[in-house]
């Protein structure tokens, strides 16, 4: 807060406050804008009125004005946060506001008086470009400050957070500079006064409206995926919560093996849906004893491809197909359905195999009681290179060092063991590795998707 | 239901009127050649923006396709009147209309090459919508013999009043477009007109409002930014469009997922392949006829697709998956199981509610005063019909099925739903002989 004051004062001495009517108008706009409930779409960072009015104030009123507008817009809207949190946020905003204002002044931004009207090129050069510079400073400093605050509560390195924030919202936030420039053009040379605010707010509210609908649509889409996973659990022999557990374990591995967000998301969906193909296959669901009979074996060997067949018309899941099809491949090449080995097995399929095996071991298995995490990890480590990719077993071990994560996975188990033997149990994998399904079930590698479609 | 305008469908009438507009504009132009100092450069930039916009449309909840950038550029073109340095932008009303039509024609040409389905009646509605705006703004002498577009008091002295007048004119144009578009849809989908218009207001109006204000912003910023104002002030609208397109894509993904879910019972051998799809198709047609909104129709479609989902809990499949021949208690159990699966996701609560009541007989409404959701009543009737015909499009089979349903009218089935189903079947050419209803 002290820093915000100091910077605002410094800015004020460089370029004093101008025009109180603009100040009032921008404050009002900011407060109203920030009172609108935020859209729930996080990754697309819907527009923030705060960013726009702050930038406009930086150009129209100067650094101190930008600090006041930003502070007021954060402090005064109808409260959903306690006062102390709002005060903190407001001083952060004010700090950013004065930084924007200073950037504008230092990049040769024109001090827009009442009568400043230039040619189009002059407007662009002396108002547009400085505003873009102020916008860049705003976006970057916002990410830095935010990561600093997050660092205080969670052990995520600042740099990693800054990159993640910039990646996810940088492009959307950069639009603020352009929008603020438009607002400035209408207010100052345009002299439209409050009508300018009215006109520019309409498309912005429209965009906000569209983004809030996007949140609903995503919720529905997730619901449809959840329903598919539900069907796996009620009818494909998975116990309650199994798909979610495997998804959690898989995500933990993927994050610790530094896979991308997109890969983590794809893995979560793959984990939830990989056993769809077991629906309506009672023979494969209830493995009572070894050796497996032929019906069970052919159902088992077909289920990965069958799972893919059930979801292949869902375009946005296309990045999960490979993981689902190959989640029973073994690292030494003796798995099914295609007998791929080593790095030929798609990455996500290798992660999914580890997650599946770990989860199966923590449930009661053939002739053994549930293993503890440590014992299960040891068992998996022994299978690295044969059944599993050691790299991901190692990533799981690292992930479980975090007590919180380990507890989360531990807590997900219910006292609701499934009947029969889980086909994901590593012992079943060994059993099948010793069996030859015959040439018929194994397709030539090149044609495997073509044959599926 | 009859077409609204007697024997001529609104689509044909509108296309005829719309075709006259550019012809008339051309005729006027030939009689009065363009005056000196016509701002061709500004026109060219507008034309470019309109063409780009024509190719980048967005689907609004399946109500219709709207090209926001093209509409905003067209309206902005109508209302441009002043360039930088106080120079007036000069072009006459017919030139504006021809520019808009040329942009649409180029758009149609390019889309035609890429085999994108065209909506000529919608284009006609847009041409008819923009024509009065051109007349109001650039031609009709409102004040001291001059049209608004040449009134310096509004454009230079009291800019904010001018801005409001422009907004009003833009909104008139968009309102005309909304009315015409709902007429079109009402006649095409055989839905009530009031419902089509309400869908427009709920689902398209916010976008149209943004289009109107963007157009005014362009016209208002041109004195300072020149032609640069056109792309710059389309940015907020483009942003909105981006979100709307993502909406549409996410909606497609949800629909694909629901369809995949509905096929699971087919693939696992519980239900007859294509049954759920057929029920959903018919149910939506019937729902439209009963005046359900676009949003309600989405829920109805999802519920219809998932109505047999509960069968995945069955130990062994029932013959043909036909629930109509099951005992009421078994039908009820399947309905509740399916609803339970959907309910646990907590993202589709309305669909779950519809599924829960889909097996309840209609007489519960009358006798026990138990309200049954309309979508549930629709699914009950359509499911029975589809189970009985088993997908055969043989007229005799269909009539027999309707006959059987008529026997259960009022007790098992909702008579209003059966009425509309009969009308839908008669219209689509299925089930030739209209079913006699004892009344």
Interface residues (C-beta under 8 A of the other chain):
Chain A: X44 X46 X47 X117 X119 X120 X123 X124 X175 X178 X179 X181 X182 X185 X186 X189 X190 X191 X192 X193 X194 X195 X199 X200 X202 X203 X204 X205 X206 X207 X209 X210 X211 X213 X214 X217 X218 X219 X220 X221 X222 X223 X224 X225 X226 X227 X228 X230 X231 X234 X235 X276 X279 X280 X281 X306 X309 X310 X311 X313 X314 X315 X316 X317
Chain B: X84 X85 X159 X160 X163 X164 X167 X206 X207 X209 X210 X212 X213 X214 X216 X217 X220 X221 X223 X224 X225 X226 X228 X232 X233 X235 X236 X237 X239 X240 X243 X244 X246 X247 X249 X250 X251 X252 X253 X254 X256 X257 X258 X259 X260 X261 X263 X264 X267 X268 X269 X270 X306 X309 X312 X313 X341 X342 X344 X345 X346 X347 X348
